[in-house]
Amino acid sequence: MKTVEIKADQFFEILKLRDVSMWEIFVQMMDGEEKEIIFLTEDDKILFNYILPSTKEKLEEDRKEFSKQFSEKLSHLN
């Protein structure tokens, strides 16, 4: 499995500037092989990681699950 390291601040800033979602970028990164994406701070500390699946179908499942969990966490803040 390949490993891809991404500086989180820069990545999310680029997403805002280009007005795209991280899921759109993930689709572009897909090549039929799973990849571990490691999001790092500016001083190279691991924030979180994500295993990019090998299929678009699995990616869509992940996106739905992420959206569900994110919504639940937001609702607990209110």
C-alpha positions as CSV (number, residue, x, y, z in Angstrom):
1,M,0.0,0.0,0.0
2,K,1.3,3.4,-0.9
3,T,1.5,6.2,1.6
4,V,0.7,9.8,0.7
5,E,1.5,12.6,3.2
6,I,-0.5,15.8,3.0
7,K,0.0,19.0,5.0
8,A,-3.6,19.5,6.2
9,D,-3.7,23.3,6.4
10,Q,-2.4,23.7,2.8
11,F,-4.7,20.9,1.5
12,F,-7.9,22.5,3.0
13,E,-6.8,25.9,1.9
14,I,-6.4,24.7,-1.7
15,L,-9.9,23.1,-1.5
16,K,-11.4,26.4,-0.5
17,L,-9.6,28.3,-3.2
18,R,-10.6,25.8,-5.9
19,D,-14.1,25.3,-4.5
20,V,-13.9,21.5,-4.5
21,S,-14.5,18.9,-1.9
22,M,-11.8,16.6,-0.6
23,W,-13.9,13.7,-2.0
24,E,-13.4,15.1,-5.5
25,I,-9.6,15.2,-4.9
26,F,-9.7,11.6,-3.6
27,V,-11.5,10.4,-6.8
28,Q,-8.6,12.0,-8.8
29,M,-6.1,10.2,-6.6
30,M,-7.6,6.7,-7.2
31,D,-5.8,4.3,-9.5
32,G,-7.2,0.9,-8.4
33,E,-4.8,0.6,-5.4
34,E,-5.5,1.4,-1.8
35,K,-3.5,4.3,-0.4
36,E,-2.9,5.5,3.1
37,I,-3.4,9.3,3.2
38,I,-1.7,10.8,6.3
39,F,-2.7,14.4,7.1
40,L,0.0,16.3,8.9
41,T,0.4,19.5,10.8
42,E,2.9,22.1,9.7
43,D,5.4,20.5,12.1
44,D,4.8,17.0,10.7
45,K,2.7,15.7,13.5
46,I,0.0,13.3,12.4
47,L,-3.5,14.7,12.7
48,F,-5.4,11.7,11.2
49,N,-5.2,9.2,8.4
50,Y,-7.5,7.8,5.9
51,I,-7.3,4.7,3.8
52,L,-8.3,5.7,0.2
53,P,-10.1,2.7,-1.2
54,S,-9.5,1.1,-4.6
55,T,-13.0,1.6,-5.9
56,K,-15.3,4.6,-6.3
57,E,-18.2,2.6,-4.7
58,K,-16.3,2.1,-1.5
59,L,-15.3,5.8,-1.6
60,E,-18.9,6.8,-1.9
61,E,-19.7,4.5,1.1
62,D,-17.0,6.3,3.1
63,R,-18.3,9.7,2.1
64,K,-21.8,8.9,3.3
65,E,-20.5,7.5,6.6
66,F,-18.3,10.5,7.1
67,S,-21.2,12.9,6.4
68,K,-23.4,11.0,8.8
69,Q,-20.8,11.1,11.6
70,F,-20.0,14.7,11.0
71,S,-23.7,15.7,11.2
72,E,-24.1,13.7,14.4
73,K,-21.2,15.5,16.0
74,L,-22.5,18.9,14.9
75,S,-25.9,18.1,16.3
76,H,-24.3,17.4,19.7
77,L,-22.8,20.8,19.7
78,N,-26.2,22.5,19.6
